[in-house]
Amino acid sequence: MSTEVNPTLPLAFDLAWMGAVVLWLGLVAAAWVSILRSNKARRGSAFWWCLLVLLMPITGALIWFVARPRNFDTDQRTSS
């Protein structure tokens, strides 16, 4: 019997990291959709918001959800 130590991480660590990455991607995707559907955000400011969300992974998206314009119509069909 060999007493070698397995250098790989346990499966639980891999699953935890995978879950964190999936949650981060979901948060970024939700923030981008919210930014791009915002009527009040100009296209130039939308670009900078998307860049902020990308460069500051968690805090950028949270800043958008706190600081976004509140009175915008996301459904274009009901606004006509």
Backbone as a ProteinNet text record, in pm:
[ID]
protein_1_A
[PRIMARY]
MSTEVNPTLPLAFDLAWMGAVVLWLGLVAAAWVSILRSNKARRGSAFWWCLLVLLMPITGALIWFVARPRNFDTDQRTSS
[TERTIARY]
82.2	0	86.9	50	122	50.8	128.2	69.1	72.6	59.1	58.8	-64.4	-45.6	-156.2	-207.8	-337.4	-398.5	-391.4	-325.8	-307.3	-432	-532.5	-651	-745	-826.7	-925.3	-1042.7	-1108.7	-1227.6	-1338.6	-1430.3	-1539.6	-1625.4	-1641.2	-1723.9	-1668.7	-1538	-1478.2	-1503.5	-1489.2	-1516.2	-1661.6	-1753.3	-1895	-1926.3	-1862.5	-1885.4	-1836.7	-1719.1	-1668.4	-1756.2	-1801.7	-1889.4	-2019.9	-2075	-2196.8	-2176.2	-2062.9	-2033.1	-2019.5	-1957	-1940.9	-2076.8	-2161.1	-2293.8	-2377.2	-2371.8	-2444.4	-2392.4	-2260.5	-2201.9	-2246.8	-2242.8	-2285.6	-2433.4	-2514.1	-2656.5	-2678.6	-2603.3	-2615	-2570.8	-2461.2	-2413	-2513.1	-2566.6	-2664.3	-2790.4	-2837.9	-2957.3	-2930.6	-2813.5	-2779.8	-2770.3	-2707.3	-2695.5	-2832.5	-2918.4	-3052.4	-3126.3	-3114.6	-3179.3	-3123.9	-2993.7	-2930.9	-2976.1	-2972.7	-3004.3	-3153.5	-3239.2	-3383.1	-3427.7	-3339.3	-3373.2	-3393.8	-3509.9	-3538.7	-3466.4	-3445.6	-3386.6	-3236.3	-3172.2	-3027.4	-2995	-2912.3	-2866.5	-2772.2	-2752.4	-2666.4	-2523.3	-2472.7	-2336.7	-2325.4	-2424.4	-2419.5	-2444.2	-2523.8	-2546.2	-2414.5	-2332.7	-2202.5	-2117.2	-2112.5	-2029.8	-2085	-2216.6	-2274.1	-2238.8	-2249.6	-2214.6	-2067.9	-1982.8	-1840.1	-1814.4	-1882.7	-1867.5	-1910.2	-2021.8	-2070.3	-1971.6	-1907.3	-1809.8	-1681.5	-1632.3	-1503.7	-1512.2	-1627.4	-1647.3	-1753.4	-1711.9	-1803.2	-1928.8	-1917.2	-2035.9	-2083.3	-1991.9	-2030.9	-2085.2	-2036.5	-2087.6	-2234.6	-2271.3	-2411.6	-2498	-2448	-2525.1	-2542.7	-2439.4	-2450.4	-2557.7	-2561.6	-2664.1	-2804.2	-2824.8	-2957.8	-3001.9	-2907.8	-2942.4	-2959.7	-2874.7	-2871.8	-2948.9	-3007.2	-3075.9	-3196.6	-3234.3	-3355	-3477.3	-3563.1	-3676.7	-3797.7	-3824.7	-3947	-3920.4	-3885.5	-3871.5	-3961.5	-4014.5	-4107.1	-4028	-4031.5	-3954.7	-4034.5	-4167.1	-4249.2	-4290.4	-4234.9	-4258.8	-4399.8	-4464.9	-4597.6	-4703.6	-4689.4	-4791.6	-4770.7	-4659.9	-4631.9	-4690.1	-4744.8	-4796.1	-4942.8
-118	0	124.9	216.6	341.4	447.2	535.6	642.4	775.1	767.9	889.6	972.3	1103.5	1195.7	1239.5	1236.6	1278.8	1431.2	1486.4	1631.1	1707.1	1637	1706.4	1744.9	1843.1	1887.3	1789.7	1781.3	1694.3	1745.8	1658.9	1692.3	1805.8	1813.4	1918.3	2057.5	2073.3	2202.6	2238.1	2140.4	2164.6	2204.7	2137.5	2170.8	2308	2344.3	2476.1	2586.5	2569.9	2670	2677.9	2563.8	2562.3	2634.7	2612.1	2680.8	2830.8	2873.7	3016.2	3080.8	3013.9	3068.1	3078.6	2977.9	2981.4	3094.9	3113.5	3223.6	3358.8	3373.7	3498.4	3527.2	3426.4	3446.7	3483.4	3423.1	3457.4	3600.3	3643.9	3781	3880.9	3853	3941.1	3944.5	3830.4	3826.2	3904.1	3888	3961.3	4111.4	4152.6	4295	4349.8	4276.5	4323	4335.7	4238.4	4246	4366.2	4388.4	4503.1	4634.8	4642.9	4764.9	4790.2	4689.2	4707.8	4729.6	4685	4707.9	4839.6	4906.4	5031.8	5141	5204.6	5312.8	5440.5	5462.8	5587.5	5592.7	5477.2	5474.9	5502	5600.8	5626.8	5515.2	5500.1	5391.1	5405.4	5526.9	5546	5507.2	5546.4	5509.8	5360.3	5299.8	5155.2	5080.4	5129.8	5068.1	5072.2	5188.4	5201.5	5117.6	5108.6	5022.8	4876.3	4832.8	4693.4	4665.4	4762.4	4746.9	4739.5	4823.7	4820.4	4685.2	4633.3	4503.4	4393.3	4404.4	4302.6	4311	4433.3	4449.7	4431.9	4462.8	4444.7	4336.3	4211.4	4098.9	4102.9	4113.1	4109	4250.1	4336.3	4469.8	4554.8	4537.3	4614.3	4585.6	4457.7	4421.3	4469.7	4457.9	4504.7	4655.8	4728.5	4874.4	4908.7	4837.2	4865.3	4842.7	4730.5	4700.6	4799.1	4862.7	4963.2	5099.9	5137.1	5272.6	5289.2	5184.9	5196.5	5289.1	5344.6	5428.1	5342.8	5391.9	5312.2	5315.4	5425.8	5439	5418.9	5298.5	5272.3	5156.1	5164.1	5064.1	4956.4	4833.7	4727.2	4654.7	4671	4603.7	4705.8	4696.1	4793.1	4784.1	4669.1	4650.9	4731.9	4751	4821.8	4972.6	5022.3	5164.6	5242	5172.1	5243.5	5277
0	0	0	-82.3	-92.7	-9.5	51.3	132.1	56.7	-75.1	-156.7	-126.8	-130.7	-109.6	-246.2	-261.1	-387	-395.4	-499.1	-507.4	-555.1	-599.6	-650	-537	-564.8	-466.6	-463.4	-351.2	-344.6	-436.2	-469.5	-559.1	-503.1	-372.5	-312.4	-343	-343.3	-377.2	-523.7	-611.5	-753.1	-775	-708.5	-723.1	-664.8	-554.5	-494.6	-587.4	-647.6	-741.7	-864.7	-913.4	-1030.6	-999.2	-881.9	-840.7	-829.6	-775.1	-762.9	-900.5	-993.1	-1129	-1197.6	-1182.1	-1243.7	-1184	-1052.4	-988.9	-1036.4	-1048	-1096.5	-1239.2	-1326.5	-1464.5	-1472.7	-1387.7	-1383.5	-1338	-1237.9	-1188.6	-1294.5	-1362.8	-1469	-1584.2	-1623	-1732.6	-1695.8	-1573.6	-1531.1	-1528.3	-1484.2	-1481.9	-1623.5	-1716.2	-1854.2	-1920.4	-1899.1	-1956.8	-1900.4	-1772	-1709.1	-1762.8	-1780.7	-1833.2	-1976.1	-2060.1	-2201.4	-2225.6	-2135.4	-2150.5	-2088.6	-2020.4	-1956	-2060.8	-2059.1	-2153.2	-2114.8	-1987.1	-1939.3	-1963	-1971.2	-1990.6	-2137.3	-2161	-2297.3	-2338.1	-2466	-2514.7	-2463.7	-2454.9	-2403.9	-2258.1	-2179.5	-2037.4	-2019	-2106.8	-2098.8	-2120.5	-2214.7	-2237.9	-2112.2	-2045.8	-1925.4	-1810.9	-1798.8	-1695.2	-1721.5	-1847	-1880	-1851.8	-1882.8	-1854.9	-1704.8	-1627.5	-1481.6	-1425	-1475.5	-1428.4	-1462.7	-1578.6	-1618.9	-1537.3	-1511.8	-1444.3	-1292.8	-1235.5	-1091.3	-1074	-1069.2	-1084.9	-996.9	-870.1	-784.6	-753.8	-715.2	-670.3	-784.6	-906.8	-1019.7	-1045.3	-1043.3	-1064.1	-947.8	-827.3	-712.2	-714.7	-757.9	-769.3	-872.5	-984.9	-1085.4	-1027.8	-958.2	-907.5	-799.4	-731.7	-631.4	-696.6	-793.2	-847.5	-978.5	-1032.4	-1161.5	-1153.5	-1267.5	-1269.9	-1238.4	-1151.9	-1105.2	-1197.5	-1263.7	-1342.1	-1489.9	-1527.3	-1669.5	-1708.1	-1829.1	-1879.6	-1952	-1902.4	-1965.3	-2071.7	-2073.1	-2172.7	-2278	-2397.2	-2502.5	-2558.5	-2546.4	-2605	-2531.9	-2401.3	-2325.7	-2325.1	-2378.4	-2373.7	-2492.1	-2591.6	-2708.8	-2698.4
[MASK]
++++++++++++++++++++++++++++++++++++++++++++++++++++++++++++++++++++++++++++++++

